[in-house]
Amino acid sequence: MKRLLILVPMFLMMSQSALAKSVELTSAKLYYKQGDPVKALEFAEQGAAKGHQEAELYAFLVELYAEKGDWEKMNDAFKRIESSGDKEKRIRKFGKRAADIVYNEWVGVFNSGVAAQNKAIGAIEAGDTLACREQYQSAVEDFLVAGRIQPDSLNSYLAAQGALNNLAVFSRGEERRKAIEQRAGLYDRMLEIHPDSSRFMLQKLEAWSNFRFNDEVVQTAENYMERFGESSEVLKLYGYASLELANAMEEGPAREEARRLAFTRLQRAYEKNPDDPDMSYDIATLYAQAEEYDKAVSQFEKTLAMEGLGEDLVYDCNRQIGLYSLILADNLSMEEDATPLLEKAVAHYEPAYAYDSGNAVVKQNLGVALIRLGAARGDAEMIGRGTALTQ
């Protein structure tokens, strides 16, 4: 009998513990089983408003809000599981249950976005750009909803920005601008999650730059440098955008000052990354546009000396060195010896002509350089070669 007297109270304690749910949670679950989610939510919200310390209550709210698609309230309820004050074991149990619900909702919506992207690709292949844009827009909407379901995860925002970029590619005018603005806003959101990530602000800058929204490029570049300091890539995009804006201005001192500032930014970019052949080539081109031909030739030569250049860039450097060497030779006085410049022009125009014999300007200028150099040397054969090219 003593053994029975001990076990019965223990059984009663366990039963009471198992049934120790709030009236609101018990009612909510009962209504839900009866097929009335509205009434279930009403009672569950009453329990939450009273601050009940039940992890299960907030996990149930996560489920109810997920079914409604009320993602913000769903996430608020999810956060309250951890801070519910319930026993740690129950917090872990119902936290996992709620996390599974959130994840499953996210997967469904995210996969819907992926499916829409695949349809967009199919529309591109079929030549239907209207359907392509519609499907990319649908993908964006799904990915943005996925971002609301898991607001602190980058996956949804990265997918959305990719779809927005493709939407911008196949759009024009205001529709394109709207897509890029939305994409820029996503990078701002990602910066909120990872405020120390300069990469996201650079990608925002590139999003504007790729479609030549120069005012926005300038503003974003200035914001970047204020927050993260200067970098070669940012200065380069900043300089190009500034230069295009300057070139669009009316002739006058203000335009020249704007061009000078843009060139200064590009020079700073090059100084930070002097092994960038494209940057070096562009600096040389800007020297040429400013009619500083000696500096242009020197910079093109530096570019040509870099390793790993593609054939097209080698060709461009050769023809530019040939051109500006010939111009410098033309600018000399009668008393000055043009032979070294003419030799340089021929030395670079010949490989350029060999690469692209169909370029009429290269052919003509090579002929002129050969005639002039042949005359300076008294070389009739060279003059004959040049004459044949100019005819």
ChimeraX attribute file (.defattr): number of C-alpha atoms within 10 A of each C-alpha:
attribute: neighborCount
match mode: 1-to-1
recipient: residues
	/A:1	5
	/A:2	6
	/A:3	7
	/A:4	8
	/A:5	9
	/A:6	10
	/A:7	11
	/A:8	10
	/A:9	11
	/A:10	11
	/A:11	11
	/A:12	11
	/A:13	12
	/A:14	11
	/A:15	11
	/A:16	11
	/A:17	10
	/A:18	9
	/A:19	10
	/A:20	11
	/A:21	16
	/A:22	15
	/A:23	12
	/A:24	21
	/A:25	25
	/A:26	17
	/A:27	18
	/A:28	27
	/A:29	20
	/A:30	15
	/A:31	18
	/A:32	15
	/A:33	11
	/A:34	11
	/A:35	11
	/A:36	13
	/A:37	19
	/A:38	14
	/A:39	17
	/A:40	24
	/A:41	23
	/A:42	14
	/A:43	20
	/A:44	24
	/A:45	19
	/A:46	15
	/A:47	21
	/A:48	19
	/A:49	9
	/A:50	9
	/A:51	12
	/A:52	18
	/A:53	19
	/A:54	24
	/A:55	28
	/A:56	21
	/A:57	26
	/A:58	30
	/A:59	26
	/A:60	23
	/A:61	27
	/A:62	28
	/A:63	21
	/A:64	20
	/A:65	20
	/A:66	20
	/A:67	14
	/A:68	11
	/A:69	15
	/A:70	14
	/A:71	22
	/A:72	15
	/A:73	15
	/A:74	25
	/A:75	21
	/A:76	14
	/A:77	24
	/A:78	23
	/A:79	15
	/A:80	21
	/A:81	25
	/A:82	17
	/A:83	12
	/A:84	20
	/A:85	15
	/A:86	16
	/A:87	11
	/A:88	11
	/A:89	10
	/A:90	16
	/A:91	22
	/A:92	15
	/A:93	13
	/A:94	21
	/A:95	22
	/A:96	13
	/A:97	16
	/A:98	26
	/A:99	16
	/A:100	13
	/A:101	16
	/A:102	20
	/A:103	13
	/A:104	12
	/A:105	18
	/A:106	21
	/A:107	13
	/A:108	12
	/A:109	21
	/A:110	26
	/A:111	15
	/A:112	18
	/A:113	28
	/A:114	19
	/A:115	16
	/A:116	23
	/A:117	25
	/A:118	16
	/A:119	18
	/A:120	27
	/A:121	20
	/A:122	15
	/A:123	18
	/A:124	16
	/A:125	11
	/A:126	11
	/A:127	11
	/A:128	13
	/A:129	17
	/A:130	13
	/A:131	17
	/A:132	26
	/A:133	24
	/A:134	17
	/A:135	24
	/A:136	28
	/A:137	22
	/A:138	20
	/A:139	30
	/A:140	29
	/A:141	20
	/A:142	25
	/A:143	27
	/A:144	22
	/A:145	21
	/A:146	28
	/A:147	23
	/A:148	20
	/A:149	25
	/A:150	19
	/A:151	19
	/A:152	15
	/A:153	14
	/A:154	17
	/A:155	14
	/A:156	25
	/A:157	25
	/A:158	17
	/A:159	21
	/A:160	28
	/A:161	24
	/A:162	16
	/A:163	28
	/A:164	27
	/A:165	19
	/A:166	20
	/A:167	26
	/A:168	23
	/A:169	15
	/A:170	16
	/A:171	18
	/A:172	12
	/A:173	8
	/A:174	10
	/A:175	13
	/A:176	19
	/A:177	16
	/A:178	16
	/A:179	23
	/A:180	24
	/A:181	16
	/A:182	17
	/A:183	26
	/A:184	23
	/A:185	15
	/A:186	22
	/A:187	23
	/A:188	16
	/A:189	17
	/A:190	20
	/A:191	16
	/A:192	12
	/A:193	14
	/A:194	14
	/A:195	13
	/A:196	12
	/A:197	13
	/A:198	16
	/A:199	12
	/A:200	19
	/A:201	24
	/A:202	18
	/A:203	14
	/A:204	25
	/A:205	27
	/A:206	19
	/A:207	22
	/A:208	22
	/A:209	20
	/A:210	14
	/A:211	14
	/A:212	14
	/A:213	16
	/A:214	21
	/A:215	16
	/A:216	18
	/A:217	26
	/A:218	23
	/A:219	12
	/A:220	22
	/A:221	28
	/A:222	17
	/A:223	14
	/A:224	19
	/A:225	14
	/A:226	10
	/A:227	13
	/A:228	13
	/A:229	12
	/A:230	16
	/A:231	16
	/A:232	20
	/A:233	19
	/A:234	24
	/A:235	24
	/A:236	21
	/A:237	24
	/A:238	26
	/A:239	25
	/A:240	21
	/A:241	22
	/A:242	24
	/A:243	22
	/A:244	16
	/A:245	18
	/A:246	20
	/A:247	14
	/A:248	10
	/A:249	13
	/A:250	10
	/A:251	10
	/A:252	8
	/A:253	9
	/A:254	12
	/A:255	17
	/A:256	15
	/A:257	12
	/A:258	18
	/A:259	22
	/A:260	16
	/A:261	16
	/A:262	22
	/A:263	20
	/A:264	14
	/A:265	22
	/A:266	28
	/A:267	21
	/A:268	17
	/A:269	25
	/A:270	22
	/A:271	14
	/A:272	15
	/A:273	15
	/A:274	16
	/A:275	14
	/A:276	15
	/A:277	22
	/A:278	13
	/A:279	21
	/A:280	24
	/A:281	22
	/A:282	19
	/A:283	22
	/A:284	27
	/A:285	21
	/A:286	18
	/A:287	20
	/A:288	18
	/A:289	11
	/A:290	13
	/A:291	12
	/A:292	15
	/A:293	21
	/A:294	16
	/A:295	18
	/A:296	25
	/A:297	24
	/A:298	14
	/A:299	22
	/A:300	26
	/A:301	18
	/A:302	17
	/A:303	25
	/A:304	21
	/A:305	13
	/A:306	14
	/A:307	9
	/A:308	9
	/A:309	14
	/A:310	9
	/A:311	10
	/A:312	11
	/A:313	15
	/A:314	21
	/A:315	21
	/A:316	15
	/A:317	26
	/A:318	26
	/A:319	26
	/A:320	25
	/A:321	29
	/A:322	27
	/A:323	24
	/A:324	23
	/A:325	26
	/A:326	23
	/A:327	16
	/A:328	17
	/A:329	20
	/A:330	13
	/A:331	11
	/A:332	12
	/A:333	9
	/A:334	8
	/A:335	6
	/A:336	9
	/A:337	12
	/A:338	20
	/A:339	17
	/A:340	11
	/A:341	22
	/A:342	26
	/A:343	19
	/A:344	18
	/A:345	29
	/A:346	25
	/A:347	18
	/A:348	21
	/A:349	27
	/A:350	20
	/A:351	15
	/A:352	24
	/A:353	21
	/A:354	12
	/A:355	14
	/A:356	13
	/A:357	13
	/A:358	10
	/A:359	11
	/A:360	13
	/A:361	14
	/A:362	23
	/A:363	22
	/A:364	18
	/A:365	22
	/A:366	30
	/A:367	25
	/A:368	22
	/A:369	28
	/A:370	28
	/A:371	26
	/A:372	22
	/A:373	23
	/A:374	21
	/A:375	14
	/A:376	14
	/A:377	12
	/A:378	12
	/A:379	14
	/A:380	12
	/A:381	12
	/A:382	19
	/A:383	21
	/A:384	14
	/A:385	16
	/A:386	23
	/A:387	16
	/A:388	13
	/A:389	17
	/A:390	15
	/A:391	8
